[in-house]
Amino acid sequence: MVPIREAIAMASELGLDLVEISPSATPPVCKIIDYKKFLYEQKKKQKELKARQSKVVVKEIRFGPNTDDHDFVFKLNHAIKFLKDGFKVKAYVFFKGRTIVFKERGEILLLRFAQDVEEYGIIEQLPKLEGKRMIMMINPRKKK
């Protein structure tokens, strides 16, 4: 344990800074280092941690309650491609105007969609009506 005045004198002698590492400790912990270099290292670590984080991208597939088979297959293939690439898929049926009376059709369509993409993704959220949309979320399966 070195008194604070001696520590400051030692730091100025070496041309470095006295940095308080843990102020809540008794006595406070200090280090003699180059503060600019310390800040640079901290910034570098933060940047590295940020680069390691995986960004979640959500792709949307929109259906109508009266979507035809050809359109369904076309959109299904897109969803499968998105899931293979590791993206989340948000499939929804949009009810325009009076089509809201076909809620059952929308739910059947989304459940059929879920069944067809089951081997590529895991259903995160089953079809749920939110306003004029019936939404379903699908996560990609982990690659082996």
CNS distance restraints for C-alpha pairs under 8 A (distance, minus, plus):
assign (resid   2 and name CA) (resid   6 and name CA) 6.51 0.50 0.50
assign (resid   2 and name CA) (resid   7 and name CA) 6.33 0.50 0.50
assign (resid   3 and name CA) (resid   7 and name CA) 6.32 0.50 0.50
assign (resid   4 and name CA) (resid   8 and name CA) 6.17 0.50 0.50
assign (resid   5 and name CA) (resid   9 and name CA) 6.19 0.50 0.50
assign (resid   6 and name CA) (resid  10 and name CA) 6.07 0.50 0.50
assign (resid   7 and name CA) (resid  11 and name CA) 6.16 0.50 0.50
assign (resid   7 and name CA) (resid  18 and name CA) 7.28 0.50 0.50
assign (resid   7 and name CA) (resid  32 and name CA) 7.97 0.50 0.50
assign (resid   8 and name CA) (resid  12 and name CA) 6.20 0.50 0.50
assign (resid   8 and name CA) (resid  18 and name CA) 6.35 0.50 0.50
assign (resid   9 and name CA) (resid  13 and name CA) 6.05 0.50 0.50
assign (resid  10 and name CA) (resid  14 and name CA) 6.34 0.50 0.50
assign (resid  11 and name CA) (resid  15 and name CA) 6.10 0.50 0.50
assign (resid  11 and name CA) (resid  16 and name CA) 5.11 0.50 0.50
assign (resid  11 and name CA) (resid  17 and name CA) 5.61 0.50 0.50
assign (resid  11 and name CA) (resid  18 and name CA) 5.93 0.50 0.50
assign (resid  11 and name CA) (resid  32 and name CA) 5.86 0.50 0.50
assign (resid  11 and name CA) (resid  33 and name CA) 7.97 0.50 0.50
assign (resid  12 and name CA) (resid  16 and name CA) 5.96 0.50 0.50
assign (resid  12 and name CA) (resid  17 and name CA) 7.00 0.50 0.50
assign (resid  16 and name CA) (resid  32 and name CA) 6.38 0.50 0.50
assign (resid  16 and name CA) (resid  33 and name CA) 5.56 0.50 0.50
assign (resid  16 and name CA) (resid  34 and name CA) 5.07 0.50 0.50
assign (resid  16 and name CA) (resid  35 and name CA) 7.50 0.50 0.50
assign (resid  17 and name CA) (resid  32 and name CA) 5.59 0.50 0.50
assign (resid  17 and name CA) (resid  33 and name CA) 5.40 0.50 0.50
assign (resid  17 and name CA) (resid  34 and name CA) 5.58 0.50 0.50
assign (resid  17 and name CA) (resid  35 and name CA) 5.95 0.50 0.50
assign (resid  18 and name CA) (resid  30 and name CA) 6.49 0.50 0.50
assign (resid  18 and name CA) (resid  31 and name CA) 5.66 0.50 0.50
assign (resid  18 and name CA) (resid  32 and name CA) 4.60 0.50 0.50
assign (resid  18 and name CA) (resid  33 and name CA) 6.44 0.50 0.50
assign (resid  19 and name CA) (resid  30 and name CA) 5.39 0.50 0.50
assign (resid  19 and name CA) (resid  31 and name CA) 5.24 0.50 0.50
assign (resid  19 and name CA) (resid  32 and name CA) 6.23 0.50 0.50
assign (resid  19 and name CA) (resid  33 and name CA) 6.92 0.50 0.50
assign (resid  19 and name CA) (resid  35 and name CA) 7.22 0.50 0.50
assign (resid  20 and name CA) (resid  28 and name CA) 7.09 0.50 0.50
assign (resid  20 and name CA) (resid  29 and name CA) 5.95 0.50 0.50
assign (resid  20 and name CA) (resid  30 and name CA) 4.22 0.50 0.50
assign (resid  20 and name CA) (resid  31 and name CA) 6.43 0.50 0.50
assign (resid  21 and name CA) (resid  28 and name CA) 7.71 0.50 0.50
assign (resid  21 and name CA) (resid  29 and name CA) 5.50 0.50 0.50
assign (resid  21 and name CA) (resid  30 and name CA) 5.25 0.50 0.50
assign (resid  21 and name CA) (resid  31 and name CA) 6.70 0.50 0.50
assign (resid  22 and name CA) (resid  28 and name CA) 5.82 0.50 0.50
assign (resid  22 and name CA) (resid  29 and name CA) 5.05 0.50 0.50
assign (resid  22 and name CA) (resid  30 and name CA) 7.07 0.50 0.50
assign (resid  23 and name CA) (resid  28 and name CA) 4.77 0.50 0.50
assign (resid  23 and name CA) (resid  29 and name CA) 6.42 0.50 0.50
assign (resid  24 and name CA) (resid  28 and name CA) 6.35 0.50 0.50
assign (resid  25 and name CA) (resid  29 and name CA) 6.64 0.50 0.50
assign (resid  33 and name CA) (resid  38 and name CA) 7.25 0.50 0.50
assign (resid  34 and name CA) (resid  38 and name CA) 6.21 0.50 0.50
assign (resid  35 and name CA) (resid  39 and name CA) 6.17 0.50 0.50
assign (resid  36 and name CA) (resid  40 and name CA) 6.19 0.50 0.50
assign (resid  37 and name CA) (resid  41 and name CA) 6.18 0.50 0.50
assign (resid  38 and name CA) (resid  42 and name CA) 6.26 0.50 0.50
assign (resid  39 and name CA) (resid  43 and name CA) 6.15 0.50 0.50
assign (resid  40 and name CA) (resid  44 and name CA) 6.12 0.50 0.50
assign (resid  41 and name CA) (resid  45 and name CA) 6.21 0.50 0.50
assign (resid  42 and name CA) (resid  46 and name CA) 6.26 0.50 0.50
assign (resid  43 and name CA) (resid  47 and name CA) 6.18 0.50 0.50
assign (resid  44 and name CA) (resid  48 and name CA) 6.21 0.50 0.50
assign (resid  45 and name CA) (resid  49 and name CA) 6.22 0.50 0.50
assign (resid  46 and name CA) (resid  50 and name CA) 6.16 0.50 0.50
assign (resid  47 and name CA) (resid  51 and name CA) 6.19 0.50 0.50
assign (resid  48 and name CA) (resid  52 and name CA) 6.40 0.50 0.50
assign (resid  49 and name CA) (resid  53 and name CA) 6.61 0.50 0.50
assign (resid  56 and name CA) (resid  87 and name CA) 6.98 0.50 0.50
assign (resid  56 and name CA) (resid  88 and name CA) 7.24 0.50 0.50
assign (resid  57 and name CA) (resid  87 and name CA) 5.50 0.50 0.50
assign (resid  57 and name CA) (resid  88 and name CA) 6.17 0.50 0.50
assign (resid  58 and name CA) (resid  87 and name CA) 5.97 0.50 0.50
assign (resid  58 and name CA) (resid  88 and name CA) 4.68 0.50 0.50
assign (resid  58 and name CA) (resid  89 and name CA) 5.58 0.50 0.50
assign (resid  58 and name CA) (resid  90 and name CA) 6.59 0.50 0.50
assign (resid  59 and name CA) (resid  82 and name CA) 7.21 0.50 0.50
assign (resid  59 and name CA) (resid  87 and name CA) 6.67 0.50 0.50
assign (resid  59 and name CA) (resid  88 and name CA) 6.10 0.50 0.50
assign (resid  59 and name CA) (resid  89 and name CA) 4.88 0.50 0.50
assign (resid  59 and name CA) (resid  90 and name CA) 6.04 0.50 0.50
assign (resid  60 and name CA) (resid  89 and name CA) 5.78 0.50 0.50
assign (resid  60 and name CA) (resid  90 and name CA) 4.70 0.50 0.50
assign (resid  60 and name CA) (resid  91 and name CA) 5.77 0.50 0.50
assign (resid  60 and name CA) (resid  92 and name CA) 7.64 0.50 0.50
assign (resid  61 and name CA) (resid  75 and name CA) 6.86 0.50 0.50
assign (resid  61 and name CA) (resid  79 and name CA) 7.17 0.50 0.50
assign (resid  61 and name CA) (resid  89 and name CA) 7.19 0.50 0.50
assign (resid  61 and name CA) (resid  90 and name CA) 6.18 0.50 0.50
assign (resid  61 and name CA) (resid  91 and name CA) 4.65 0.50 0.50
assign (resid  61 and name CA) (resid  92 and name CA) 6.37 0.50 0.50
assign (resid  62 and name CA) (resid  91 and name CA) 5.99 0.50 0.50
assign (resid  62 and name CA) (resid  92 and name CA) 5.20 0.50 0.50
assign (resid  62 and name CA) (resid  93 and name CA) 5.90 0.50 0.50
assign (resid  62 and name CA) (resid  94 and name CA) 6.94 0.50 0.50
assign (resid  63 and name CA) (resid  67 and name CA) 6.21 0.50 0.50
assign (resid  63 and name CA) (resid  72 and name CA) 7.91 0.50 0.50
assign (resid  63 and name CA) (resid  91 and name CA) 7.57 0.50 0.50
assign (resid  63 and name CA) (resid  92 and name CA) 6.03 0.50 0.50
assign (resid  63 and name CA) (resid  93 and name CA) 4.55 0.50 0.50
assign (resid  63 and name CA) (resid  94 and name CA) 6.29 0.50 0.50
assign (resid  64 and name CA) (resid  93 and name CA) 5.20 0.50 0.50
assign (resid  64 and name CA) (resid  94 and name CA) 5.44 0.50 0.50
assign (resid  64 and name CA) (resid  95 and name CA) 6.55 0.50 0.50
assign (resid  64 and name CA) (resid 106 and name CA) 7.47 0.50 0.50
assign (resid  65 and name CA) (resid  93 and name CA) 6.22 0.50 0.50
assign (resid  65 and name CA) (resid  94 and name CA) 7.16 0.50 0.50
assign (resid  65 and name CA) (resid  95 and name CA) 6.70 0.50 0.50
assign (resid  65 and name CA) (resid  99 and name CA) 7.20 0.50 0.50
assign (resid  65 and name CA) (resid 102 and name CA) 6.57 0.50 0.50
assign (resid  65 and name CA) (resid 103 and name CA) 7.65 0.50 0.50
assign (resid  65 and name CA) (resid 105 and name CA) 5.86 0.50 0.50
assign (resid  65 and name CA) (resid 106 and name CA) 4.92 0.50 0.50
assign (resid  65 and name CA) (resid 109 and name CA) 7.55 0.50 0.50
assign (resid  66 and name CA) (resid 105 and name CA) 7.61 0.50 0.50
assign (resid  67 and name CA) (resid  71 and name CA) 6.46 0.50 0.50
assign (resid  67 and name CA) (resid  72 and name CA) 6.43 0.50 0.50
assign (resid  68 and name CA) (resid  72 and name CA) 6.11 0.50 0.50
assign (resid  69 and name CA) (resid  73 and name CA) 6.15 0.50 0.50
assign (resid  70 and name CA) (resid  74 and name CA) 6.18 0.50 0.50
assign (resid  71 and name CA) (resid  75 and name CA) 6.14 0.50 0.50
assign (resid  72 and name CA) (resid  76 and name CA) 5.95 0.50 0.50
assign (resid  73 and name CA) (resid  77 and name CA) 6.17 0.50 0.50
assign (resid  74 and name CA) (resid  78 and name CA) 6.61 0.50 0.50
assign (resid  75 and name CA) (resid  79 and name CA) 6.23 0.50 0.50
assign (resid  76 and name CA) (resid  80 and name CA) 6.19 0.50 0.50
assign (resid  76 and name CA) (resid 113 and name CA) 7.03 0.50 0.50
assign (resid  76 and name CA) (resid 116 and name CA) 7.73 0.50 0.50
assign (resid  76 and name CA) (resid 117 and name CA) 7.54 0.50 0.50
assign (resid  77 and name CA) (resid  81 and name CA) 6.22 0.50 0.50
assign (resid  78 and name CA) (resid  82 and name CA) 6.23 0.50 0.50
assign (resid  79 and name CA) (resid  83 and name CA) 6.18 0.50 0.50
assign (resid  79 and name CA) (resid  89 and name CA) 6.68 0.50 0.50
assign (resid  79 and name CA) (resid 117 and name CA) 7.77 0.50 0.50
assign (resid  80 and name CA) (resid  84 and name CA) 6.13 0.50 0.50
assign (resid  80 and name CA) (resid 117 and name CA) 6.43 0.50 0.50
assign (resid  80 and name CA) (resid 120 and name CA) 6.57 0.50 0.50
assign (resid  81 and name CA) (resid  85 and name CA) 6.25 0.50 0.50
assign (resid  82 and name CA) (resid  86 and name CA) 6.46 0.50 0.50
assign (resid  82 and name CA) (resid  87 and name CA) 5.41 0.50 0.50
assign (resid  82 and name CA) (resid  88 and name CA) 7.37 0.50 0.50
assign (resid  82 and name CA) (resid  89 and name CA) 7.12 0.50 0.50
assign (resid  83 and name CA) (resid  87 and name CA) 5.28 0.50 0.50
assign (resid  83 and name CA) (resid  88 and name CA) 6.46 0.50 0.50
assign (resid  83 and name CA) (resid  89 and name CA) 6.98 0.50 0.50
assign (resid  83 and name CA) (resid 120 and name CA) 6.20 0.50 0.50
assign (resid  83 and name CA) (resid 121 and name CA) 6.36 0.50 0.50
assign (resid  83 and name CA) (resid 139 and name CA) 7.32 0.50 0.50
assign (resid  83 and name CA) (resid 140 and name CA) 4.88 0.50 0.50
assign (resid  83 and name CA) (resid 141 and name CA) 7.60 0.50 0.50
assign (resid  84 and name CA) (resid 120 and name CA) 6.73 0.50 0.50
assign (resid  84 and name CA) (resid 140 and name CA) 6.96 0.50 0.50
assign (resid  86 and name CA) (resid 140 and name CA) 5.59 0.50 0.50
assign (resid  86 and name CA) (resid 141 and name CA) 7.87 0.50 0.50
assign (resid  87 and name CA) (resid 139 and name CA) 7.34 0.50 0.50
assign (resid  87 and name CA) (resid 140 and name CA) 6.43 0.50 0.50
assign (resid  88 and name CA) (resid 137 and name CA) 7.39 0.50 0.50
assign (resid  88 and name CA) (resid 138 and name CA) 5.90 0.50 0.50
assign (resid  88 and name CA) (resid 139 and name CA) 4.87 0.50 0.50
assign (resid  88 and name CA) (resid 140 and name CA) 6.07 0.50 0.50
assign (resid  89 and name CA) (resid 137 and name CA) 5.94 0.50 0.50
assign (resid  89 and name CA) (resid 138 and name CA) 5.14 0.50 0.50
assign (resid  89 and name CA) (resid 139 and name CA) 6.58 0.50 0.50
assign (resid  90 and name CA) (resid 135 and name CA) 6.97 0.50 0.50
assign (resid  90 and name CA) (resid 136 and name CA) 5.85 0.50 0.50
assign (resid  90 and name CA) (resid 137 and name CA) 4.66 0.50 0.50
assign (resid  90 and name CA) (resid 138 and name CA) 6.38 0.50 0.50
assign (resid  91 and name CA) (resid 110 and name CA) 7.40 0.50 0.50
assign (resid  91 and name CA) (resid 135 and name CA) 6.01 0.50 0.50
assign (resid  91 and name CA) (resid 136 and name CA) 5.31 0.50 0.50
assign (resid  91 and name CA) (resid 137 and name CA) 6.38 0.50 0.50
assign (resid  91 and name CA) (resid 138 and name CA) 7.88 0.50 0.50
assign (resid  92 and name CA) (resid 110 and name CA) 7.43 0.50 0.50
assign (resid  92 and name CA) (resid 133 and name CA) 6.32 0.50 0.50
assign (resid  92 and name CA) (resid 134 and name CA) 5.37 0.50 0.50
assign (resid  92 and name CA) (resid 135 and name CA) 4.39 0.50 0.50
assign (resid  92 and name CA) (resid 136 and name CA) 6.10 0.50 0.50
assign (resid  93 and name CA) (resid 106 and name CA) 5.91 0.50 0.50
assign (resid  93 and name CA) (resid 110 and name CA) 7.63 0.50 0.50
assign (resid  93 and name CA) (resid 133 and name CA) 5.62 0.50 0.50
assign (resid  93 and name CA) (resid 134 and name CA) 5.18 0.50 0.50
assign (resid  93 and name CA) (resid 135 and name CA) 6.72 0.50 0.50
assign (resid  94 and name CA) (resid 132 and name CA) 6.04 0.50 0.50
assign (resid  94 and name CA) (resid 133 and name CA) 4.71 0.50 0.50
assign (resid  94 and name CA) (resid 134 and name CA) 6.71 0.50 0.50
assign (resid  95 and name CA) (resid  99 and name CA) 5.34 0.50 0.50
assign (resid  95 and name CA) (resid 100 and name CA) 5.19 0.50 0.50
assign (resid  95 and name CA) (resid 132 and name CA) 5.26 0.50 0.50
assign (resid  95 and name CA) (resid 133 and name CA) 6.13 0.50 0.50
assign (resid  96 and name CA) (resid 100 and name CA) 6.84 0.50 0.50
assign (resid  96 and name CA) (resid 132 and name CA) 7.23 0.50 0.50
assign (resid  99 and name CA) (resid 103 and name CA) 7.97 0.50 0.50
assign (resid 100 and name CA) (resid 132 and name CA) 7.12 0.50 0.50
assign (resid 102 and name CA) (resid 106 and name CA) 6.57 0.50 0.50
assign (resid 103 and name CA) (resid 107 and name CA) 6.28 0.50 0.50
assign (resid 104 and name CA) (resid 108 and name CA) 6.08 0.50 0.50
assign (resid 105 and name CA) (resid 109 and name CA) 6.06 0.50 0.50
assign (resid 106 and name CA) (resid 110 and name CA) 6.27 0.50 0.50
assign (resid 106 and name CA) (resid 134 and name CA) 7.09 0.50 0.50
assign (resid 107 and name CA) (resid 111 and name CA) 6.11 0.50 0.50
assign (resid 107 and name CA) (resid 127 and name CA) 6.33 0.50 0.50
assign (resid 107 and name CA) (resid 134 and name CA) 7.37 0.50 0.50
assign (resid 108 and name CA) (resid 112 and name CA) 6.07 0.50 0.50
assign (resid 109 and name CA) (resid 113 and name CA) 6.17 0.50 0.50
assign (resid 110 and name CA) (resid 114 and name CA) 6.09 0.50 0.50
assign (resid 110 and name CA) (resid 127 and name CA) 6.65 0.50 0.50
assign (resid 110 and name CA) (resid 136 and name CA) 7.23 0.50 0.50
assign (resid 111 and name CA) (resid 115 and name CA) 6.19 0.50 0.50
assign (resid 111 and name CA) (resid 127 and name CA) 7.41 0.50 0.50
assign (resid 112 and name CA) (resid 116 and name CA) 6.30 0.50 0.50
assign (resid 113 and name CA) (resid 117 and name CA) 6.38 0.50 0.50
assign (resid 114 and name CA) (resid 118 and name CA) 5.91 0.50 0.50
assign (resid 114 and name CA) (resid 123 and name CA) 7.00 0.50 0.50
assign (resid 117 and name CA) (resid 121 and name CA) 6.04 0.50 0.50
assign (resid 118 and name CA) (resid 122 and name CA) 6.28 0.50 0.50
assign (resid 118 and name CA) (resid 123 and name CA) 7.57 0.50 0.50
assign (resid 119 and name CA) (resid 141 and name CA) 7.94 0.50 0.50
assign (resid 120 and name CA) (resid 140 and name CA) 6.22 0.50 0.50
assign (resid 120 and name CA) (resid 141 and name CA) 5.85 0.50 0.50
assign (resid 121 and name CA) (resid 138 and name CA) 5.97 0.50 0.50
assign (resid 121 and name CA) (resid 139 and name CA) 5.32 0.50 0.50
assign (resid 121 and name CA) (resid 140 and name CA) 4.23 0.50 0.50
assign (resid 121 and name CA) (resid 141 and name CA) 4.83 0.50 0.50
assign (resid 122 and name CA) (resid 138 and name CA) 5.58 0.50 0.50
assign (resid 122 and name CA) (resid 139 and name CA) 5.16 0.50 0.50
assign (resid 122 and name CA) (resid 140 and name CA) 6.20 0.50 0.50
assign (resid 122 and name CA) (resid 141 and name CA) 6.20 0.50 0.50
assign (resid 123 and name CA) (resid 136 and name CA) 7.77 0.50 0.50
assign (resid 123 and name CA) (resid 137 and name CA) 6.22 0.50 0.50
assign (resid 123 and name CA) (resid 138 and name CA) 4.52 0.50 0.50
assign (resid 123 and name CA) (resid 139 and name CA) 6.30 0.50 0.50
assign (resid 124 and name CA) (resid 136 and name CA) 7.65 0.50 0.50
assign (resid 124 and name CA) (resid 137 and name CA) 5.29 0.50 0.50
assign (resid 124 and name CA) (resid 138 and name CA) 5.22 0.50 0.50
assign (resid 124 and name CA) (resid 139 and name CA) 6.17 0.50 0.50
assign (resid 125 and name CA) (resid 136 and name CA) 5.38 0.50 0.50
assign (resid 125 and name CA) (resid 137 and name CA) 4.98 0.50 0.50
assign (resid 125 and name CA) (resid 138 and name CA) 7.00 0.50 0.50
assign (resid 126 and name CA) (resid 135 and name CA) 7.74 0.50 0.50
assign (resid 126 and name CA) (resid 136 and name CA) 5.30 0.50 0.50
assign (resid 126 and name CA) (resid 137 and name CA) 7.04 0.50 0.50
assign (resid 127 and name CA) (resid 134 and name CA) 5.98 0.50 0.50
assign (resid 127 and name CA) (resid 135 and name CA) 5.27 0.50 0.50
assign (resid 127 and name CA) (resid 136 and name CA) 4.62 0.50 0.50
assign (resid 128 and name CA) (resid 134 and name CA) 5.23 0.50 0.50
assign (resid 128 and name CA) (resid 135 and name CA) 5.37 0.50 0.50
assign (resid 128 and name CA) (resid 136 and name CA) 6.66 0.50 0.50
assign (resid 129 and name CA) (resid 133 and name CA) 5.77 0.50 0.50
assign (resid 129 and name CA) (resid 134 and name CA) 4.13 0.50 0.50
assign (resid 129 and name CA) (resid 135 and name CA) 6.36 0.50 0.50
assign (resid 130 and name CA) (resid 134 and name CA) 5.94 0.50 0.50
assign (resid 130 and name CA) (resid 135 and name CA) 7.15 0.50 0.50
